[in-house]
Amino acid sequence: MRRVVCPGSFDPVTNGHIDIIGRAARQYDEVVAAVLTNVNKRGLFTVEEKTAMLRECTADMGNVVISQFNGLLVDFCRDNGIGSIIRSLRSVSDFDYELQIAQMNYRLAGVETLFMTANPQYSFLSSSLVREIAQYGGDVSSLVTPNVEQRLREKYKTRGEDG
């Protein structure tokens, strides 16, 4: 079985993330979308909320599994028998950053990193931009799925930060 992991913080999951996961799902028998638990970084959504959103967004993709990890991604790969990582590239600056990580992951554990270029429709898209737009009441409906848009509205309404 050909398996690959698509890691990220997914805070929140965007249409760009879903595009990459879907494209990977057409190439591999199983795609593990793995939500990073970063104890040093406080996100907008909890790991459980991000995991739930990813499950909702990928429900129609039968070969996508949602998981969580903390620590080194290569340890997650080793523990789960996954030999490859899929990473999206939006720009040249993404490549510079991702190449260093890919080379270190290979050195540490022999895990390959495969780069998939972002769909031009989403090449500008990032979770941080979506959060900022949503925080001020902007329209993110073309950037995220309806369920994620609703969760963003609820989150900012509860925090008293909607515009």
DSSP file (Angstrom, degrees, kcal/mol; ACC not computed):
  #  RESIDUE AA STRUCTURE BP1 BP2  ACC     N-H-->O    O-->H-N    N-H-->O    O-->H-N    TCO  KAPPA ALPHA  PHI   PSI    X-CA   Y-CA   Z-CA
    1    1 A M              0   0    0      0, 0.0     2,-0.7     0, 0.0    27,-0.0   0.000 360.0 360.0 360.0 128.6    0.0    0.0    0.0
    2    2 A R        +     0   0    0     80,-0.1    28,-1.9    25,-0.0    27,-1.2  -0.776 360.0 178.7 -88.7 115.6    1.4    3.4   -1.0
    3    3 A R  E     +a   30   0A   0     -2,-0.7    80,-0.5    26,-0.2    81,-0.4  -0.893   9.8 179.3-120.8 148.1    0.9    5.8    1.9
    4    4 A V  E     -a   31   0A   0     26,-1.8    28,-2.9    -2,-0.3     2,-0.4  -0.986  20.0-134.4-143.2 150.3    1.9    9.5    2.3
    5    5 A V  E     -ab  32  85A   0     79,-2.2    81,-2.9    -2,-0.3    28,-0.2  -0.893   7.2-164.2-108.6 139.6    1.5   12.0    5.1
    6    6 A C  E     -a   33   0A   0     26,-3.0    28,-1.2    -2,-0.4     2,-0.1  -0.887  23.5-169.0-118.2  95.1    0.3   15.5    4.5
    7    7 A P  E     +a   34   0A   0      0, 0.0     2,-0.3     0, 0.0    28,-0.2  -0.452  19.1 128.7 -89.4 157.7    1.2   17.4    7.7
    8    8 A G  E     -a   35   0A   0     26,-1.8    28,-2.8    -2,-0.1    -2,-0.0  -0.961  61.9-108.6 176.8 173.2    0.2   20.8    8.9
    9    9 A S        -     0   0    0     -2,-0.3     4,-0.1    26,-0.2    -1,-0.1   0.761  40.1-162.7 -88.1 -27.8   -1.2   23.0   11.5
   10   10 A F    >   +     0   0    0      2,-0.2     3,-0.6     1,-0.2    44,-0.1   0.899  13.3 179.6  49.8  51.7   -4.5   23.5    9.5
   11   11 A D  T 3  S-     0   0    0      1,-0.6    33,-0.2    33,-0.0   120,-0.2  -0.619  86.8  -5.4-119.0  71.7   -5.5   26.5   11.6
   12   12 A P  T 3  S-     0   0    0      0, 0.0    -1,-0.6     0, 0.0     2,-0.3   0.565  94.6-121.6 -96.7 173.7   -7.9   26.6    9.9
   13   13 A V    <   -     0   0    0     -3,-0.6   132,-0.3    -2,-0.1     2,-0.2  -0.563  36.3-160.0 -69.5 134.0   -8.0   24.2    7.0
   14   14 A T     >  -     0   0    0     -2,-0.3     4,-2.2   130,-0.1   130,-0.2  -0.612  34.3-102.5-111.7 171.7   -8.3   26.1    3.7
   15   15 A N  H  > S+     0   0    0    128,-3.1     4,-2.3     1,-0.2   129,-0.1   0.803 123.0  59.8 -63.1 -27.7   -9.4   25.2    0.2
   16   16 A G  H  > S+     0   0    0    127,-0.4     4,-2.1     2,-0.2    -1,-0.2   0.915 105.3  47.0 -65.5 -42.7   -5.7   25.1   -0.7
   17   17 A H  H  > S+     0   0    0      2,-0.2     4,-2.7     1,-0.2     5,-0.2   0.939 112.7  49.4 -60.5 -47.0   -5.1   22.4    1.9
   18   18 A I  H  X S+     0   0    0     -4,-2.2     4,-2.7     1,-0.2     5,-0.2   0.883 108.8  53.6 -62.6 -38.6   -8.1   20.4    0.6
   19   19 A D  H  X S+     0   0    0     -4,-2.3     4,-2.5     2,-0.2    -1,-0.2   0.937 111.4  44.5 -60.8 -47.5   -6.9   20.7   -2.9
   20   20 A I  H  X S+     0   0    0     -4,-2.1     4,-2.5     2,-0.2     5,-0.2   0.925 114.4  48.8 -64.4 -44.9   -3.4   19.3   -2.0
   21   21 A I  H  X S+     0   0    0     -4,-2.7     4,-2.2     1,-0.2    -2,-0.2   0.924 113.4  47.8 -61.3 -44.2   -4.9   16.5    0.0
   22   22 A G  H  X S+     0   0    0     -4,-2.7     4,-1.1    -5,-0.2    -2,-0.2   0.902 111.9  48.5 -64.0 -42.7   -7.4   15.6   -2.8
   23   23 A R  H  X S+     0   0    0     -4,-2.5     4,-0.5     1,-0.2     3,-0.4   0.898 112.7  48.6 -65.4 -39.6   -4.7   15.6   -5.4
   24   24 A A  H >X S+     0   0    0     -4,-2.5     4,-1.8     1,-0.2     3,-1.3   0.882 105.0  59.8 -65.2 -37.4   -2.5   13.4   -3.2
   25   25 A A  H 3< S+     0   0    0     -4,-2.2    -1,-0.2     1,-0.3    -2,-0.2   0.776 101.2  54.5 -63.7 -26.1   -5.4   11.1   -2.7
   26   26 A R  H 3< S+     0   0    0     -4,-1.1    -1,-0.3    -3,-0.4    -2,-0.2   0.665 113.9  41.9 -78.6 -15.7   -5.6   10.5   -6.4
   27   27 A Q  H << S+     0   0    0     -3,-1.3     2,-0.3    -4,-0.5    -2,-0.2   0.669 113.9  49.3-101.4 -22.4   -1.9    9.5   -6.4
   28   28 A Y  S  < S-     0   0    0     -4,-1.8     3,-0.2     1,-0.1   -25,-0.1  -0.835  71.8-129.2-124.3 155.9   -1.7    7.3   -3.3
   29   29 A D  S    S+     0   0    0    -27,-1.2     2,-0.3    -2,-0.3   -26,-0.2   0.861  99.2  13.6 -68.0 -35.9   -3.6    4.4   -1.8
   30   30 A E  E     -a    3   0A   0    -28,-1.9   -26,-1.8    -6,-0.1     2,-0.5  -0.991  62.4-163.5-145.6 134.8   -3.8    6.3    1.5
   31   31 A V  E     -ac   4  64A   0     32,-2.6    34,-2.9    -2,-0.3     2,-0.8  -0.977   9.7-156.3-116.0 125.1   -3.2    9.9    2.6
   32   32 A V  E     -ac   5  65A   0    -28,-2.9   -26,-3.0    -2,-0.5     2,-0.9  -0.894   3.8-158.3-101.2 109.5   -2.8   10.7    6.3
   33   33 A A  E     -ac   6  66A   0     32,-2.7    34,-2.4    -2,-0.8     2,-0.6  -0.805  18.7-163.1 -86.0 110.3   -3.6   14.3    6.9
   34   34 A A  E     -ac   7  67A   0    -28,-1.2   -26,-1.8    -2,-0.9     2,-0.5  -0.864  10.8-146.5-108.5 120.5   -1.7   14.8   10.2
   35   35 A V  E     -ac   8  68A   0     32,-2.8    34,-2.4    -2,-0.6     2,-0.3  -0.731  20.0-131.4 -86.6 123.0   -2.5   17.8   12.4
   36   36 A L  E     - c   0  69A   0    -28,-2.8     2,-0.8    -2,-0.5    34,-0.2  -0.576   7.4-149.5 -76.1 130.5    0.5   19.1   14.3
   37   37 A T        -     0   0    0     32,-3.0     2,-0.8    -2,-0.3    34,-0.4  -0.891  18.9-175.0 -96.6 104.3    0.2   19.7   18.0
   38   38 A N    >   -     0   0    0     -2,-0.8     3,-1.4     3,-0.2     5,-0.1  -0.872  12.7-172.1-106.8 104.2    2.6   22.5   18.6
   39   39 A V  T 3  S+     0   0    0     -2,-0.8    -1,-0.1     1,-0.3     3,-0.0   0.691  84.9  57.9 -69.3 -18.1    2.8   23.2   22.4
   40   40 A N  T 3  S+     0   0    0      1,-0.1     2,-0.5    -3,-0.1    -1,-0.3   0.512 102.7  60.3 -87.5  -5.2    4.8   26.4   21.7
   41   41 A K  S <  S-     0   0    0     -3,-1.4     2,-0.7     0, 0.0    -3,-0.2  -0.980  70.6-148.0-131.0 123.4    2.2   28.0   19.5
   42   42 A R        -     0   0    0     -2,-0.5     2,-0.1    -3,-0.0     4,-0.1  -0.808  23.8-164.0 -91.6 118.1   -1.3   28.9   20.5
   43   43 A G        -     0   0    0     -2,-0.7     4,-0.1     2,-0.2     3,-0.0  -0.377  31.4-113.0 -93.8 174.8   -3.6   28.5   17.6
   44   44 A L  S    S+     0   0    0    -33,-0.2     2,-0.3    -2,-0.1    -1,-0.1   0.896 102.8  42.0 -70.7 -42.2   -7.1   29.8   17.0
   45   45 A F  S    S-     0   0    0      1,-0.1    -2,-0.2     2,-0.0     2,-0.1  -0.773  87.5-116.4-107.7 150.5   -8.6   26.3   17.0
   46   46 A T     >  -     0   0    0     -2,-0.3     4,-2.5     1,-0.1     5,-0.2  -0.342  33.7-107.4 -73.4 164.6   -7.8   23.4   19.3
   47   47 A V  H  > S+     0   0    0      1,-0.2     4,-2.6     2,-0.2     5,-0.2   0.889 122.9  53.2 -60.2 -38.6   -6.3   20.3   17.8
   48   48 A E  H  > S+     0   0    0      2,-0.2     4,-2.3     1,-0.2    -1,-0.2   0.904 109.2  48.0 -64.5 -41.2   -9.6   18.5   18.3
   49   49 A E  H  > S+     0   0    0      2,-0.2     4,-2.5     1,-0.2    -2,-0.2   0.916 112.9  48.1 -65.4 -42.7  -11.4   21.3   16.4
   50   50 A K  H  X S+     0   0    0     -4,-2.5     4,-2.4     2,-0.2    -2,-0.2   0.905 111.6  50.4 -64.5 -40.8   -8.9   21.2   13.5
   51   51 A T  H  X S+     0   0    0     -4,-2.6     4,-2.3    -5,-0.2    -1,-0.2   0.918 111.0  48.8 -62.3 -43.9   -9.2   17.4   13.4
   52   52 A A  H  X S+     0   0    0     -4,-2.3     4,-2.3     2,-0.2    -2,-0.2   0.912 110.9  50.0 -62.9 -43.6  -13.0   17.6   13.2
   53   53 A M  H  X S+     0   0    0     -4,-2.5     4,-2.6     1,-0.2    -2,-0.2   0.920 110.8  49.6 -62.3 -43.0  -12.9   20.3   10.5
   54   54 A L  H  X S+     0   0    0     -4,-2.4     4,-1.7     1,-0.2    -1,-0.2   0.904 109.5  51.6 -62.5 -40.9  -10.5   18.1    8.4
   55   55 A R  H  < S+     0   0    0     -4,-2.3     4,-0.3     1,-0.2    -1,-0.2   0.923 112.2  46.3 -61.1 -43.4  -12.7   15.1    8.8
   56   56 A E  H >< S+     0   0    0     -4,-2.3     3,-0.9     1,-0.2     4,-0.2   0.916 113.3  49.1 -63.9 -43.3  -15.7   17.1    7.6
   57   57 A C  H 3< S+     0   0    0     -4,-2.6    -1,-0.2     1,-0.2     3,-0.2   0.744 119.2  37.2 -71.0 -24.0  -13.8   18.6    4.7
   58   58 A T  T >< S+     0   0    0     -4,-1.7     3,-2.4    -5,-0.2     6,-0.2   0.231  78.7 115.0-111.8  13.0  -12.4   15.2    3.5
   59   59 A A  T <  S+     0   0    0     -3,-0.9    -1,-0.1    -4,-0.3    -2,-0.1   0.792  77.2  52.9 -55.8 -30.6  -15.5   13.1    4.2
   60   60 A D  T 3  S+     0   0    0     -4,-0.2     2,-0.8    -3,-0.2    -1,-0.3   0.432  90.3  85.8 -87.1   1.9  -15.9   12.3    0.5
   61   61 A M    X   -     0   0    0     -3,-2.4     3,-1.7     1,-0.1    -1,-0.1  -0.852  61.9-168.2-104.4  98.4  -12.3   11.1    0.1
   62   62 A G  T 3  S+     0   0    0     -2,-0.8    -1,-0.1     1,-0.3    -3,-0.0   0.661  81.7  50.9 -63.6 -19.6  -12.4    7.5    1.1
   63   63 A N  T 3  S+     0   0    0    -35,-0.1   -32,-2.6   -33,-0.0     2,-0.5   0.151  86.4 101.3-107.9  20.3   -8.7    7.0    1.3
   64   64 A V  E <   -c   31   0A   0     -3,-1.7     2,-0.4    -6,-0.2   -32,-0.2  -0.917  49.6-169.9-107.8 128.2   -7.9   10.0    3.5
   65   65 A V  E     -c   32   0A   0    -34,-2.9   -32,-2.7    -2,-0.5     2,-0.5  -0.934  13.0-142.6-115.1 137.4   -7.3    9.4    7.2
   66   66 A I  E     +c   33   0A   0     -2,-0.4     2,-0.3   -34,-0.2   -32,-0.2  -0.863  30.8 158.9-103.2 133.6   -7.0   12.2    9.8
   67   67 A S  E     -c   34   0A   0    -34,-2.4   -32,-2.8    -2,-0.5     2,-0.3  -0.838  29.0-131.4-141.5 176.7   -4.5   11.9   12.5
   68   68 A Q  E     +c   35   0A   0     -2,-0.3     2,-0.3   -34,-0.3   -32,-0.2  -0.945  22.2 175.5-131.4 153.5   -2.6   14.1   15.1
   69   69 A F  E     -c   36   0A   0    -34,-2.4   -32,-3.0    -2,-0.3     2,-0.3  -0.992  13.3-166.6-152.3 157.2    1.0   14.2   16.0
   70   70 A N        +     0   0    0     -2,-0.3     2,-0.2   -34,-0.2   -32,-0.1  -0.938  60.6  26.7-135.4 163.2    3.5   16.1   18.2
   71   71 A G  S    S+     0   0    0    -34,-0.4     2,-0.3    -2,-0.3   -34,-0.1  -0.588 111.2   0.0  86.1-152.1    7.2   16.0   18.1
   72   72 A L     >  -     0   0    0     -2,-0.2     4,-1.6     1,-0.1     3,-0.5  -0.554  56.4-142.2 -79.6 134.9    9.2   15.2   15.0
   73   73 A L  H  > S+     0   0    0     -2,-0.3     4,-2.7     1,-0.2     5,-0.2   0.864 102.6  59.6 -60.8 -36.7    7.3   14.4   11.8
   74   74 A V  H  > S+     0   0    0      1,-0.2     4,-2.6     2,-0.2    -1,-0.2   0.841 102.6  52.6 -64.2 -31.4    9.8   11.7   10.9
   75   75 A D  H  > S+     0   0    0     -3,-0.5     4,-2.9     2,-0.2    -1,-0.2   0.908 109.0  49.5 -67.6 -41.0    9.0    9.9   14.2
   76   76 A F  H  X S+     0   0    0     -4,-1.6     4,-1.4     2,-0.2    -2,-0.2   0.929 112.2  48.9 -59.7 -45.5    5.3   10.0   13.3
   77   77 A C  H  <>S+     0   0    0     -4,-2.7     5,-2.8     2,-0.2     4,-0.5   0.936 113.2  46.0 -60.5 -47.9    6.2    8.6    9.9
   78   78 A R  H ><5S+     0   0    0     -4,-2.6     3,-1.1     1,-0.2    -2,-0.2   0.927 112.3  50.6 -61.3 -46.2    8.4    5.8   11.4
   79   79 A D  H 3<5S+     0   0    0     -4,-2.9    -1,-0.2     1,-0.2    -2,-0.2   0.754 118.4  39.2 -64.2 -24.4    5.7    4.9   14.0
   80   80 A N  T 3<5S-     0   0    0     -4,-1.4    -1,-0.2    -3,-0.3    -2,-0.2   0.280 110.9-113.9-111.9   9.5    3.1    4.7   11.3
   81   81 A G  T < 5 +     0   0    0     -3,-1.1     2,-0.5    -4,-0.5    -3,-0.2   0.861  64.7 146.8  63.9  37.1    5.1    3.0    8.5
   82   82 A I      < -     0   0    0     -5,-2.8    -1,-0.2    -6,-0.2    -2,-0.1  -0.924  27.0-178.1-109.7 126.1    4.9    6.1    6.2
   83   83 A G        +     0   0    0     -2,-0.5    29,-2.2   -80,-0.5     2,-0.4   0.474  61.0  54.0-102.2  -3.1    7.9    6.7    3.9
   84   84 A S  E     - d   0 112A   0    -81,-0.4   -79,-2.2    27,-0.2     2,-0.4  -0.979  56.4-157.1-140.0 148.6    6.9    9.9    2.2
   85   85 A I  E     -bd   5 113A   0     27,-2.2    29,-3.6    -2,-0.4     2,-0.5  -0.959  12.3-147.8-119.1 136.3    5.7   13.4    3.0
   86   86 A I  E     + d   0 114A   0    -81,-2.9     2,-0.4    -2,-0.4    29,-0.2  -0.918  20.1 179.2-103.0 129.6    3.7   15.6    0.7
   87   87 A R  E     - d   0 115A   0     27,-2.5    29,-2.7    -2,-0.5     2,-0.3  -0.985  21.7-131.3-129.6 142.7    4.3   19.4    1.0
   88   88 A S  E     - d   0 116A   0     -2,-0.4     2,-0.5    27,-0.2    29,-0.2  -0.708  12.7-153.8 -92.7 141.7    2.8   22.1   -1.0
   89   89 A L  E     + d   0 117A   0     27,-2.1    29,-2.8    -2,-0.3     3,-0.1  -0.972  20.6 168.1-116.7 121.4    4.8   24.9   -2.7
   90   90 A R        -     0   0    0     -2,-0.5     2,-0.3     1,-0.2    -1,-0.1   0.715  69.0  -2.5 -98.0 -27.7    3.2   28.2   -3.3
   91   91 A S  S  > S-     0   0    0      1,-0.1     4,-1.6    33,-0.0    -1,-0.2  -0.920  77.7 -91.4-154.8 173.6    6.3   30.2   -4.1
   92   92 A V  H  > S+     0   0    0     -2,-0.3     4,-2.2     1,-0.2     5,-0.2   0.877 122.9  57.7 -61.9 -38.7   10.1   30.1   -4.4
   93   93 A S  H  > S+     0   0    0      1,-0.2     4,-1.8     2,-0.2    -1,-0.2   0.870 102.5  54.6 -64.0 -34.2   10.4   31.2   -0.8
   94   94 A D  H  > S+     0   0    0      1,-0.2     4,-3.2     2,-0.2     5,-0.3   0.925 106.9  52.2 -59.2 -43.5    8.3   28.2    0.2
   95   95 A F  H  X S+     0   0    0     -4,-1.6     4,-2.8     1,-0.2     5,-0.2   0.922 105.6  52.8 -61.4 -45.5   10.8   26.0   -1.6
   96   96 A D  H  X S+     0   0    0     -4,-2.2     4,-1.1     1,-0.2    -1,-0.2   0.923 116.4  39.7 -55.7 -46.0   13.9   27.5    0.1
   97   97 A Y  H  X S+     0   0    0     -4,-1.8     4,-1.4     1,-0.2     3,-0.2   0.939 117.7  47.1 -68.6 -49.2   12.3   26.8    3.5
   98   98 A E  H  X S+     0   0    0     -4,-3.2     4,-2.8     1,-0.2    -2,-0.2   0.819 104.2  61.5 -67.0 -32.5   10.8   23.4    2.7
   99   99 A L  H  X S+     0   0    0     -4,-2.8     4,-2.5    -5,-0.3    -1,-0.2   0.913 103.2  50.1 -62.0 -43.0   14.0   22.1    1.0
  100  100 A Q  H  X S+     0   0    0     -4,-1.1     4,-2.0    -3,-0.2    -1,-0.2   0.923 113.4  45.6 -61.1 -44.4   16.0   22.5    4.3
  101  101 A I  H  X S+     0   0    0     -4,-1.4     4,-2.8     2,-0.2    -2,-0.2   0.919 112.0  52.1 -65.0 -43.4   13.3   20.6    6.2
  102  102 A A  H  X S+     0   0    0     -4,-2.8     4,-2.1     1,-0.2    -2,-0.2   0.909 110.1  48.2 -60.4 -43.4   13.1   17.9    3.5
  103  103 A Q  H  X S+     0   0    0     -4,-2.5     4,-2.2     1,-0.2    -1,-0.2   0.884 112.6  48.5 -66.5 -37.9   16.8   17.3    3.5
  104  104 A M  H  X S+     0   0    0     -4,-2.0     4,-2.9     2,-0.2     5,-0.2   0.914 109.7  52.1 -67.9 -41.8   16.9   17.1    7.3
  105  105 A N  H  X S+     0   0    0     -4,-2.8     4,-2.1     1,-0.2     6,-1.2   0.887 111.4  47.6 -60.9 -38.5   14.0   14.6    7.3
  106  106 A Y  H  X S+     0   0    0     -4,-2.1     4,-2.3     4,-0.2    -1,-0.2   0.915 113.2  47.8 -68.1 -42.0   15.8   12.4    4.9
  107  107 A R  H  < S+     0   0    0     -4,-2.2    -2,-0.2     1,-0.2    -1,-0.2   0.904 115.5  45.1 -64.7 -41.2   19.0   12.6    6.9
  108  108 A L  H  < S-     0   0    0     -4,-2.9    -2,-0.2    -5,-0.1    -1,-0.2   0.878 140.1  -5.5 -70.9 -38.7   17.2   11.8   10.2
  109  109 A A  H  < S-     0   0    0     -4,-2.1    -3,-0.2    -5,-0.2    -2,-0.2   0.366  88.5-107.1-144.9   6.0   15.1    8.9    9.0
  110  110 A G     <  +     0   0    0     -4,-2.3     2,-0.5    -5,-0.4    -4,-0.2   0.730  64.7 154.5  69.7  19.5   15.3    8.4    5.2
  111  111 A V        -     0   0    0     -6,-1.2    -1,-0.2    -9,-0.1   -27,-0.2  -0.715  37.3-136.8 -85.9 127.1   11.8    9.8    4.7
  112  112 A E  E     -d   84   0A   0    -29,-2.2   -27,-2.2    -2,-0.5     2,-0.5  -0.535   8.7-149.0 -81.1 146.5   11.3   11.3    1.3
  113  113 A T  E     -d   85   0A   0    -29,-0.2     2,-0.5    -2,-0.2   -27,-0.2  -0.981   8.8-162.9-116.4 128.0    9.5   14.6    0.8
  114  114 A L  E     -d   86   0A   0    -29,-3.6   -27,-2.5    -2,-0.5     2,-0.4  -0.927  10.5-143.8-110.7 131.9    7.6   15.2   -2.4
  115  115 A F  E     -d   87   0A   0     -2,-0.5     2,-0.5   -29,-0.2   -27,-0.2  -0.807  12.3-169.8-100.5 134.4    6.6   18.7   -3.4
  116  116 A M  E     -d   88   0A   0    -29,-2.7   -27,-2.1    -2,-0.4     2,-0.1  -0.987  24.5-125.4-120.4 125.1    3.3   19.5   -5.1
  117  117 A T  E     -d   89   0A   0     -2,-0.5   -27,-0.2   -29,-0.2     2,-0.1  -0.450  31.4-107.9 -71.2 142.2    2.9   22.9   -6.6
  118  118 A A        -     0   0    0    -29,-2.8     5,-0.1    -2,-0.1    -1,-0.1  -0.362  35.7-100.4 -66.1 145.2   -0.2   24.8   -5.3
  119  119 A N    >>  -     0   0    0   -103,-0.2     3,-2.9     1,-0.2     4,-0.5  -0.509  33.4-123.7 -59.0 130.5   -3.0   25.3   -7.7
  120  120 A P  G >4 S+     0   0    0      0, 0.0     3,-0.8     0, 0.0     4,-0.3   0.797 111.3  66.6 -52.2 -28.7   -2.6   28.8   -9.0
  121  121 A Q  G 34 S+     0   0    0      1,-0.2     3,-0.1     2,-0.1  -105,-0.1   0.759 114.4  28.7 -61.3 -25.3   -6.2   29.5   -7.7
  122  122 A Y  G X4 S+     0   0    0     -3,-2.9     3,-1.6     1,-0.1    -1,-0.2   0.252  84.3 111.0-119.5  10.7   -4.8   29.0   -4.2
  123  123 A S  T << S+     0   0    0     -3,-0.8    -2,-0.1    -4,-0.5    -1,-0.1   0.698  84.2  45.3 -66.1 -17.8   -1.2   30.1   -4.5
  124  124 A F  T 3  S+     0   0    0     -4,-0.3    -1,-0.3    -3,-0.1     2,-0.2   0.522  92.3 110.8 -94.7  -8.3   -1.8   33.2   -2.4
  125  125 A L    <   +     0   0    0     -3,-1.6     2,-0.3     4,-0.1  -111,-0.1  -0.482  34.6 159.5 -84.3 133.4   -3.8   31.4    0.3
  126  126 A S     >  -     0   0    0     -2,-0.2     4,-2.0     1,-0.1     5,-0.2  -0.982  47.4-119.3-143.7 155.7   -2.6   30.8    3.9
  127  127 A S  H  > S+     0   0    0     -2,-0.3     4,-2.7     1,-0.2     5,-0.2   0.879 113.8  56.4 -60.4 -38.6   -4.4   30.0    7.1
  128  128 A S  H  > S+     0   0    0      1,-0.2     4,-2.1     2,-0.2    -1,-0.2   0.890 107.2  48.2 -65.2 -37.8   -3.0   33.2    8.7
  129  129 A L  H  > S+     0   0    0      2,-0.2     4,-2.6     1,-0.2     5,-0.2   0.912 111.1  50.9 -65.5 -41.8   -4.6   35.4    6.0
  130  130 A V  H  X S+     0   0    0     -4,-2.0     4,-2.7     1,-0.2     5,-0.2   0.930 110.3  49.5 -60.9 -45.5   -7.9   33.6    6.3
  131  131 A R  H  X S+     0   0    0     -4,-2.7     4,-2.7     1,-0.2    -1,-0.2   0.922 111.6  48.9 -59.3 -44.4   -7.8   34.2   10.1
  132  132 A E  H  X S+     0   0    0     -4,-2.1     4,-1.3     2,-0.2     6,-0.2   0.925 113.1  45.7 -64.4 -44.8   -7.1   37.9    9.6
  133  133 A I  H  <>S+     0   0    0     -4,-2.6     5,-2.9     1,-0.2     3,-0.4   0.939 115.7  46.6 -62.7 -46.5   -9.8   38.4    7.1
  134  134 A A  H ><5S+     0   0    0     -4,-2.7     3,-1.9     1,-0.2    29,-0.4   0.874 104.9  61.3 -64.4 -37.7  -12.3   36.5    9.2
  135  135 A Q  H 3<5S+     0   0    0     -4,-2.7    -1,-0.2     1,-0.3    -2,-0.2   0.855 108.6  43.0 -57.7 -36.0  -11.3   38.3   12.4
  136  136 A Y  T 3<5S-     0   0    0     -4,-1.3    -1,-0.3    -3,-0.4    -2,-0.2   0.180 124.1-101.0 -99.3  17.2  -12.4   41.6   10.8
  137  137 A G  T < 5 +     0   0    0     -3,-1.9    -3,-0.2     1,-0.2    -2,-0.1   0.632  69.0 154.2  79.6  14.3  -15.6   40.2    9.3
  138  138 A G      < -     0   0    0     -5,-2.9     2,-0.7    -6,-0.2    -1,-0.2  -0.258  53.3 -93.7 -73.3 164.6  -14.3   39.8    5.8
  139  139 A D        +     0   0    0      1,-0.1     3,-0.2     2,-0.0    -1,-0.1  -0.697  47.0 162.8 -83.7 113.0  -15.7   37.3    3.3
  140  140 A V    >>  +     0   0    0     -2,-0.7     3,-2.1     1,-0.1     4,-1.4   0.203  39.6 114.3-110.2  12.9  -13.8   34.0    3.4
  141  141 A S  T 34 S+     0   0    0      1,-0.3    -1,-0.1     2,-0.2     8,-0.1   0.752  78.7  47.1 -61.1 -25.7  -16.4   31.9    1.6
  142  142 A S  T 34 S+     0   0    0     -3,-0.2    -1,-0.3     1,-0.1    -2,-0.1   0.464 112.4  51.8 -91.9  -0.3  -14.2   31.3   -1.4
  143  143 A L  T <4 S+     0   0    0     -3,-2.1  -128,-3.1     1,-0.1  -127,-0.4   0.653 115.3  24.2-107.8 -21.9  -11.2   30.4    0.7
  144  144 A V  S  < S-     0   0    0     -4,-1.4    -1,-0.1  -130,-0.2  -130,-0.1  -0.886  87.9 -89.9-138.8 166.2  -12.6   27.7    3.0
  145  145 A T     >  -     0   0    0   -132,-0.3     4,-2.6    -2,-0.3     3,-0.3  -0.359  45.4-104.4 -73.8 161.2  -15.5   25.3    3.0
  146  146 A P  H  > S+     0   0    0      0, 0.0     4,-2.3     0, 0.0     5,-0.2   0.866 120.8  53.0 -56.2 -38.5  -18.8   26.3    4.5
  147  147 A N  H  > S+     0   0    0      2,-0.2     4,-1.9     1,-0.2     5,-0.1   0.886 111.1  46.2 -66.5 -36.6  -18.3   24.4    7.7
  148  148 A V  H  > S+     0   0    0     -3,-0.3     4,-2.4     2,-0.2    -1,-0.2   0.901 110.4  53.5 -70.7 -40.9  -15.0   26.0    8.3
  149  149 A E  H  X S+     0   0    0     -4,-2.6     4,-2.4     1,-0.2    -2,-0.2   0.924 109.3  49.1 -58.1 -44.6  -16.4   29.5    7.5
  150  150 A Q  H  X S+     0   0    0     -4,-2.3     4,-2.5     1,-0.2    -1,-0.2   0.916 110.4  50.0 -61.8 -44.1  -19.1   28.9   10.1
  151  151 A R  H  X S+     0   0    0     -4,-1.9     4,-2.6     1,-0.2    -1,-0.2   0.875 109.5  51.8 -64.0 -36.9  -16.6   27.8   12.7
  152  152 A L  H  X S+     0   0    0     -4,-2.4     4,-2.6     2,-0.2     5,-0.3   0.940 110.0  48.6 -63.1 -46.8  -14.5   30.9   12.0
  153  153 A R  H  X S+     0   0    0     -4,-2.4     4,-2.0     1,-0.2    -2,-0.2   0.925 113.9  46.7 -58.6 -45.1  -17.6   33.1   12.5
  154  154 A E  H  X S+     0   0    0     -4,-2.5     4,-2.4     2,-0.2    -1,-0.2   0.910 111.6  51.5 -63.9 -42.5  -18.5   31.4   15.7
  155  155 A K  H  X S+     0   0    0     -4,-2.6     4,-1.7     1,-0.2    -2,-0.2   0.931 114.2  41.8 -62.9 -46.8  -14.9   31.6   17.0
  156  156 A Y  H  X>S+     0   0    0     -4,-2.6     5,-2.9     2,-0.2     6,-0.8   0.815 112.3  54.6 -74.0 -28.4  -14.5   35.3   16.4
  157  157 A K  H ><5S+     0   0    0     -4,-2.0     3,-0.7    -5,-0.3    -1,-0.2   0.923 109.7  47.5 -66.7 -43.3  -18.0   36.0   17.7
  158  158 A T  H 3<5S+     0   0    0     -4,-2.4    -2,-0.2     1,-0.2    -1,-0.2   0.859 113.4  47.9 -65.2 -35.1  -17.2   34.3   21.0
  159  159 A R  H 3<5S-     0   0    0     -4,-1.7    -1,-0.2    -5,-0.2    -2,-0.2   0.557 111.3-123.3 -82.8  -6.8  -14.0   36.1   21.3
  160  160 A G  T <<5S+     0   0    0     -3,-0.7    -3,-0.2    -4,-0.5    -2,-0.1   0.805  79.4 116.1  71.0  28.8  -15.7   39.4   20.5
  161  161 A E      < +     0   0    0     -5,-2.9    -4,-0.2    -6,-0.1     2,-0.2   0.296  31.9 118.5-114.9   9.0  -13.4   40.0   17.5
  162  162 A D              0   0    0     -6,-0.8   -26,-0.2     1,-0.1   -27,-0.1  -0.520 360.0 360.0 -80.3 151.9  -15.7   40.0   14.6
  163  163 A G              0   0    0    -29,-0.4    -1,-0.1    -2,-0.2   -27,-0.1   0.442 360.0 360.0 -86.8 360.0  -15.9   43.2   12.6
